[in-house]
């Protein structure tokens, strides 16, 4: 194979691999995004950060997650707004990886998981279109 053909082929392959391995910026959502419509691509991560206080027994959880489109990455994490104060509120963060094209709702509920038949204290929902 001549150098005139080999070099462009190698260059194209390297550029493809670099673009495929380059992480995308996460799509960060907060309570201000409640009820909105979000456009993302396959491979993107959606990071939702919402206020909460686990010392009350409440936590944020996905509800009715369309697992054909979303994959939750780990469990919800909590960061206190005042680490020196026991029982202080702060924020929960939930991360979802987008795995397939389509449109689906991403629904979260703020509730006490052991309580049944009780409406959640708060909800968060966005419509996600994946291209």
C-alpha positions, 0 to 999 in steps of 0.5 A, a space after each residue: 500500500 502506498 504512503 499516499 493511501 496509508 497516511 490518510 487512512 491512518 489519520 482518519 482512523 485516529 480522528 475517529 477514535 479521538 472523537 469517539 473517546 472524547 467525553 461529552 459534557 453532562 447535561 446538568 438539570 436543577 429544579 428550575 428545569 422542572 417541566 422542560 424539554 431537553 435534547 441530548 445524544 446517545 452517550 450523554 449523561 444527564 445529571 439532576 441536582 435537587 434540594 433535599 434532606 435525608 435526615 427526614 427520611 426523604 430521598 429522590 428516586 427515579 420513578 417509572 424509568 424507561 430503561 430502554 433509553 436511560 441507565 441510572 449511574 450509581 445511587 443518588 448521592 447527597 452533599 450537605 449544605 452545612 457539613 458541620 450541622 447534623 441534620 442539615 439539608 443539602 442536595 441530592 444528585 442523580 446521574 443517568 446515561 442515555 443509551 438509545 434514541 427516542 423520547 421519554 419522560 425522566 420522572 423523579 419523586 421525593 418521598 420516604 421509600 417505606 411509605 406506601 399509599 402516600 403521595 411524594 412530597 415533591 416531583 421532578 419531570 422533564 421530557 427528554 428527546 434523544 437523537 
